[in-house]
């Protein structure tokens, strides 16, 4: 059988008998505490404190580069040096 015919036959068989791509959808709840606690990347520590007040707890810098975090009731803010690199909402405790 010529190579071209074999390639065409393989393609037709794949389309006819293949299952195609299958994907699942993962839906996550819209956590209001995460949505409401949007702390922008790049803000300084003083800007975060002005906007959101005094954190419940401050955890000092660790590592190189120095990463510290401030804990608020609804979210945690991560800093590299003096600037925000990430913020995440926290789950309400029961």
N, C-alpha and C positions, 0 to 999 in steps of 0.2 A: 504494500500500500504506500503511495507517495506520502512524503512528510506533510505536505499541505493538507491532504485529505485526512490524515491522522489528527492533525491539530484541529481541524474543523469538527471532526467527529468528537474529539475530547471536549471541545467547547460546547457543542450541542448537548452532550451527555451531562455536562456540569450544570447547564441551565435547566435541563429537563428534570434531573434527579436531585440536584443540590437543594439544600434547605435555605440557602441564602443567609444573610446576617440576621442574628436574633439578638435583641437587646431588651433589658428590663429597665423600667423606670423606677427610680427611687425618689419618693416624695418625702420631703422633710417638713416638719412643722415650722411655721413662721414664728420663731421665738421673739416675742415683743421686746424682751430685755436686750436682745442682741440688735434688733432693728433700731431701738431708741438710743442705744449707746454707740453712736457712730463717732469714733474719735479718729480724726484724719491723720494719716501718716505724715510725718514731717513736723507736726506741732512740737513746740518746745515744752519742757516740763512746766514752766510758768504759765504758758497758754492753757495747758490742760487743767492746771489748778484753778486758773481764773474762770474757765468755762464750767468745770464739774465740781469744784470745791476740793476740800481736803480729802484724800483717800482714806479708807478705813485702815489700810496698812501699806507701808512702803517696804519693799524688799530690796536691799542694797545690790549694787552691781556685782556681777560674777563673770569671770572669764575675760577673754581678749578677742574681740572687742567687748567692753563692759556692757552687760545686759542687766537691766534692773526692771522691776515691775511695781506698779501701783495697783492695789486691789480696791475696787469700789463694790458696793453691794450688787450691782447689775452687770458689771464688766471688769475686765483686767486689762491694763494698758502696759505694753512692753516698750522699753526705751533702749536705744543703743546710744550710749553717752547721754546727751541731753534731749534727744529727739525721739518721737514716737516711731516705732517700726511696725507695730501691730497692736490690735485691740480685739478682744473676744468677749462675747456675752457669756454670762454664767447662768447655770440652771438655778431656779429657785429651790431652796432647801425646804424639806418638809419636816 
